[in-house]
Amino acid sequence: MREEDDFLKSLDNYSNLNSCPISVGFRILGKRWTIEIVRQLFLGDTKFNQLLRNTPGVNPRMLSLRLKELEEHSLVRRIVLTGVPVDIKYSLTKEGRDIIPVMYQMAEFTMKNFPGEVFMDGVGRTPAQVTQEIGKLQKPNRTYNY
């Protein structure tokens, strides 16, 4: 039996819990748009409008709400830079960056078990295969008509 199996099974008999740690994690991170926002912060978007533009489908009110929730859970830091106009930036905290390996594992699981939902050809891939495919992509040659 794997260490992960032992741990998960032992939680059932652990008396020092208020709630299931798996359930709490999904309740916080599983809200609509949360993971997409975390992904965009990880990719380097720091400003509200960048996050709004690069998270298709989210509206400003929902983005603001999710950022506040992430900040309340100490996963996102809001930085206000004085000036005219005031500049506000967002970044992942150390705790927020702890989500990245979880996101990787979820991507790996999903690409393996639900390839039809992820890939246009419906064929499963590992993260290494995706990285290899991306490396093979060439930028199109630009042709100019003068």
Residue pairs with C-beta under 8 A, 6 or more apart in sequence:
8 22
11 17
11 20
11 21
25 102
28 34
28 69
28 73
29 35
29 38
29 99
29 102
31 66
31 69
32 62
33 55
33 57
33 58
33 62
33 63
33 66
34 66
34 69
34 70
35 103
36 55
36 58
37 51
37 55
37 58
37 63
37 66
37 67
37 70
38 70
38 75
38 76
38 92
38 96
38 99
38 103
39 103
40 50
40 51
40 54
40 55
41 51
41 76
41 90
41 91
41 92
41 96
42 92
42 97
42 100
42 103
43 54
45 51
45 54
46 89
46 90
46 91
47 87
47 88
47 89
47 90
48 60
48 63
48 64
48 67
48 88
48 90
51 58
51 63
51 67
51 90
52 58
52 60
52 63
55 63
58 66
67 76
67 78
67 90
70 76
70 96
71 77
71 78
73 95
74 93
74 95
74 96
75 92
75 93
75 95
75 96
75 99
76 90
76 91
76 92
76 93
76 96
77 90
77 91
77 92
77 93
77 96
78 88
78 89
78 90
79 88
79 89
79 90
79 91
80 86
80 87
80 88
81 87
81 88
81 89
92 99
104 127
107 127
108 126
108 127
110 117
110 118
111 118
111 119
111 124
111 125
111 126
111 127
111 130
112 124
112 126
113 124
115 122
115 123
115 124
115 125
116 122
119 125
125 133
